[in-house]
Amino acid sequence: MTTADVTGLLAQYTARAWEPTPAERAFAEDLARAQTSAAWLRSGLREAPPGRLADVLVPAAVVLERESPLPADLVLAVRRLLDAVAPPP
């Protein structure tokens, strides 16, 4: 379940069981600035650094590309994860 994977990584981040790399933080910051869509996520993933963040976002992008309308729970989970991981302004 993709939403569970995304929320699971957020829970690990919140519990400090997973720490994103500086490259993952910068990547999350870039993605967090844009409107959530399948095309936006797929495009952003072309520049993704390797790591756990990309590992959960790639399957999420596939789901978002295939489902219309966008599954609100998955969109919200992705936004929350990116907002949490992105460095504060």
Rosetta constraint file for C-alpha pairs under 8 A:
AtomPair CA 1 CA 5 HARMONIC 6.41 0.50
AtomPair CA 2 CA 6 HARMONIC 6.30 0.50
AtomPair CA 2 CA 56 HARMONIC 7.39 0.50
AtomPair CA 2 CA 59 HARMONIC 6.58 0.50
AtomPair CA 2 CA 60 HARMONIC 5.87 0.50
AtomPair CA 2 CA 63 HARMONIC 7.85 0.50
AtomPair CA 2 CA 74 HARMONIC 7.41 0.50
AtomPair CA 3 CA 7 HARMONIC 6.12 0.50
AtomPair CA 3 CA 60 HARMONIC 7.55 0.50
AtomPair CA 3 CA 73 HARMONIC 6.91 0.50
AtomPair CA 3 CA 74 HARMONIC 5.04 0.50
AtomPair CA 3 CA 77 HARMONIC 6.47 0.50
AtomPair CA 4 CA 8 HARMONIC 5.71 0.50
AtomPair CA 5 CA 9 HARMONIC 6.24 0.50
AtomPair CA 5 CA 56 HARMONIC 6.23 0.50
AtomPair CA 6 CA 10 HARMONIC 6.38 0.50
AtomPair CA 6 CA 56 HARMONIC 5.92 0.50
AtomPair CA 6 CA 57 HARMONIC 7.45 0.50
AtomPair CA 6 CA 60 HARMONIC 8.00 0.50
AtomPair CA 6 CA 74 HARMONIC 7.92 0.50
AtomPair CA 6 CA 77 HARMONIC 6.15 0.50
AtomPair CA 6 CA 78 HARMONIC 6.45 0.50
AtomPair CA 6 CA 81 HARMONIC 7.05 0.50
AtomPair CA 7 CA 11 HARMONIC 6.13 0.50
AtomPair CA 7 CA 77 HARMONIC 5.93 0.50
AtomPair CA 7 CA 81 HARMONIC 7.31 0.50
AtomPair CA 8 CA 12 HARMONIC 6.22 0.50
AtomPair CA 9 CA 13 HARMONIC 6.13 0.50
AtomPair CA 9 CA 18 HARMONIC 7.60 0.50
AtomPair CA 9 CA 53 HARMONIC 7.85 0.50
AtomPair CA 9 CA 56 HARMONIC 7.86 0.50
AtomPair CA 9 CA 81 HARMONIC 7.71 0.50
AtomPair CA 10 CA 14 HARMONIC 6.09 0.50
AtomPair CA 10 CA 80 HARMONIC 7.77 0.50
AtomPair CA 10 CA 81 HARMONIC 5.44 0.50
AtomPair CA 10 CA 84 HARMONIC 7.67 0.50
AtomPair CA 11 CA 15 HARMONIC 6.05 0.50
AtomPair CA 12 CA 16 HARMONIC 5.97 0.50
AtomPair CA 12 CA 17 HARMONIC 4.87 0.50
AtomPair CA 12 CA 18 HARMONIC 5.38 0.50
AtomPair CA 13 CA 17 HARMONIC 5.89 0.50
AtomPair CA 13 CA 18 HARMONIC 4.90 0.50
AtomPair CA 13 CA 19 HARMONIC 6.19 0.50
AtomPair CA 13 CA 20 HARMONIC 7.98 0.50
AtomPair CA 13 CA 85 HARMONIC 7.89 0.50
AtomPair CA 20 CA 24 HARMONIC 5.62 0.50
AtomPair CA 20 CA 25 HARMONIC 6.24 0.50
AtomPair CA 20 CA 51 HARMONIC 7.99 0.50
AtomPair CA 20 CA 52 HARMONIC 7.79 0.50
AtomPair CA 20 CA 53 HARMONIC 7.50 0.50
AtomPair CA 20 CA 85 HARMONIC 7.25 0.50
AtomPair CA 21 CA 25 HARMONIC 6.30 0.50
AtomPair CA 22 CA 26 HARMONIC 6.25 0.50
AtomPair CA 23 CA 27 HARMONIC 6.09 0.50
AtomPair CA 23 CA 49 HARMONIC 6.28 0.50
AtomPair CA 24 CA 28 HARMONIC 6.04 0.50
AtomPair CA 24 CA 48 HARMONIC 7.53 0.50
AtomPair CA 24 CA 49 HARMONIC 6.22 0.50
AtomPair CA 24 CA 51 HARMONIC 7.42 0.50
AtomPair CA 24 CA 53 HARMONIC 6.78 0.50
AtomPair CA 25 CA 29 HARMONIC 6.16 0.50
AtomPair CA 25 CA 85 HARMONIC 5.75 0.50
AtomPair CA 25 CA 86 HARMONIC 5.03 0.50
AtomPair CA 25 CA 87 HARMONIC 6.27 0.50
AtomPair CA 26 CA 30 HARMONIC 6.33 0.50
AtomPair CA 26 CA 86 HARMONIC 6.62 0.50
AtomPair CA 26 CA 87 HARMONIC 7.46 0.50
AtomPair CA 27 CA 31 HARMONIC 6.33 0.50
AtomPair CA 27 CA 47 HARMONIC 7.92 0.50
AtomPair CA 27 CA 48 HARMONIC 6.44 0.50
AtomPair CA 27 CA 49 HARMONIC 7.43 0.50
AtomPair CA 27 CA 86 HARMONIC 7.76 0.50
AtomPair CA 28 CA 32 HARMONIC 5.87 0.50
AtomPair CA 28 CA 82 HARMONIC 5.12 0.50
AtomPair CA 28 CA 83 HARMONIC 7.44 0.50
AtomPair CA 28 CA 85 HARMONIC 6.22 0.50
AtomPair CA 28 CA 86 HARMONIC 4.98 0.50
AtomPair CA 29 CA 33 HARMONIC 6.62 0.50
AtomPair CA 29 CA 82 HARMONIC 7.03 0.50
AtomPair CA 29 CA 83 HARMONIC 7.55 0.50
AtomPair CA 29 CA 85 HARMONIC 7.64 0.50
AtomPair CA 29 CA 86 HARMONIC 4.44 0.50
AtomPair CA 29 CA 87 HARMONIC 6.65 0.50
AtomPair CA 30 CA 34 HARMONIC 7.56 0.50
AtomPair CA 31 CA 41 HARMONIC 7.47 0.50
AtomPair CA 31 CA 44 HARMONIC 6.62 0.50
AtomPair CA 31 CA 82 HARMONIC 7.11 0.50
AtomPair CA 32 CA 79 HARMONIC 6.95 0.50
AtomPair CA 32 CA 82 HARMONIC 5.63 0.50
AtomPair CA 32 CA 83 HARMONIC 6.08 0.50
AtomPair CA 32 CA 86 HARMONIC 7.21 0.50
AtomPair CA 34 CA 40 HARMONIC 7.44 0.50
AtomPair CA 35 CA 40 HARMONIC 7.37 0.50
AtomPair CA 36 CA 40 HARMONIC 6.41 0.50
AtomPair CA 36 CA 41 HARMONIC 7.08 0.50
AtomPair CA 36 CA 75 HARMONIC 6.83 0.50
AtomPair CA 36 CA 79 HARMONIC 7.53 0.50
AtomPair CA 37 CA 41 HARMONIC 6.24 0.50
AtomPair CA 37 CA 64 HARMONIC 7.18 0.50
AtomPair CA 37 CA 70 HARMONIC 7.84 0.50
AtomPair CA 38 CA 42 HARMONIC 6.05 0.50
AtomPair CA 38 CA 61 HARMONIC 5.67 0.50
AtomPair CA 38 CA 62 HARMONIC 7.71 0.50
AtomPair CA 38 CA 64 HARMONIC 5.00 0.50
AtomPair CA 38 CA 65 HARMONIC 5.01 0.50
AtomPair CA 39 CA 43 HARMONIC 5.93 0.50
AtomPair CA 39 CA 65 HARMONIC 7.40 0.50
AtomPair CA 40 CA 44 HARMONIC 6.07 0.50
AtomPair CA 41 CA 45 HARMONIC 6.08 0.50
AtomPair CA 41 CA 57 HARMONIC 7.84 0.50
AtomPair CA 41 CA 61 HARMONIC 5.91 0.50
AtomPair CA 42 CA 46 HARMONIC 6.81 0.50
AtomPair CA 42 CA 58 HARMONIC 7.64 0.50
AtomPair CA 42 CA 61 HARMONIC 5.86 0.50
AtomPair CA 43 CA 47 HARMONIC 7.78 0.50
AtomPair CA 44 CA 48 HARMONIC 6.68 0.50
AtomPair CA 45 CA 54 HARMONIC 7.11 0.50
AtomPair CA 45 CA 57 HARMONIC 7.79 0.50
AtomPair CA 45 CA 58 HARMONIC 7.12 0.50
AtomPair CA 48 CA 54 HARMONIC 6.29 0.50
AtomPair CA 49 CA 54 HARMONIC 7.07 0.50
AtomPair CA 50 CA 54 HARMONIC 6.29 0.50
AtomPair CA 50 CA 55 HARMONIC 7.81 0.50
AtomPair CA 51 CA 55 HARMONIC 6.27 0.50
AtomPair CA 52 CA 56 HARMONIC 6.46 0.50
AtomPair CA 53 CA 57 HARMONIC 6.23 0.50
AtomPair CA 54 CA 58 HARMONIC 5.89 0.50
AtomPair CA 55 CA 59 HARMONIC 7.46 0.50
AtomPair CA 56 CA 60 HARMONIC 6.52 0.50
AtomPair CA 57 CA 61 HARMONIC 6.08 0.50
AtomPair CA 57 CA 78 HARMONIC 7.69 0.50
AtomPair CA 58 CA 62 HARMONIC 6.53 0.50
AtomPair CA 59 CA 63 HARMONIC 6.39 0.50
AtomPair CA 60 CA 64 HARMONIC 6.17 0.50
AtomPair CA 60 CA 74 HARMONIC 7.42 0.50
AtomPair CA 61 CA 65 HARMONIC 6.07 0.50
AtomPair CA 62 CA 66 HARMONIC 6.36 0.50
AtomPair CA 63 CA 67 HARMONIC 6.10 0.50
AtomPair CA 64 CA 68 HARMONIC 7.67 0.50
AtomPair CA 64 CA 70 HARMONIC 5.89 0.50
AtomPair CA 64 CA 71 HARMONIC 7.17 0.50
AtomPair CA 67 CA 71 HARMONIC 7.02 0.50
AtomPair CA 70 CA 74 HARMONIC 7.97 0.50
AtomPair CA 70 CA 75 HARMONIC 7.15 0.50
AtomPair CA 71 CA 75 HARMONIC 6.32 0.50
AtomPair CA 72 CA 76 HARMONIC 6.04 0.50
AtomPair CA 73 CA 77 HARMONIC 6.12 0.50
AtomPair CA 74 CA 78 HARMONIC 6.14 0.50
AtomPair CA 75 CA 79 HARMONIC 6.19 0.50
AtomPair CA 76 CA 80 HARMONIC 6.10 0.50
AtomPair CA 77 CA 81 HARMONIC 6.17 0.50
AtomPair CA 78 CA 82 HARMONIC 6.14 0.50
AtomPair CA 79 CA 83 HARMONIC 5.98 0.50
AtomPair CA 80 CA 84 HARMONIC 6.05 0.50
AtomPair CA 81 CA 85 HARMONIC 6.14 0.50
AtomPair CA 82 CA 86 HARMONIC 5.84 0.50
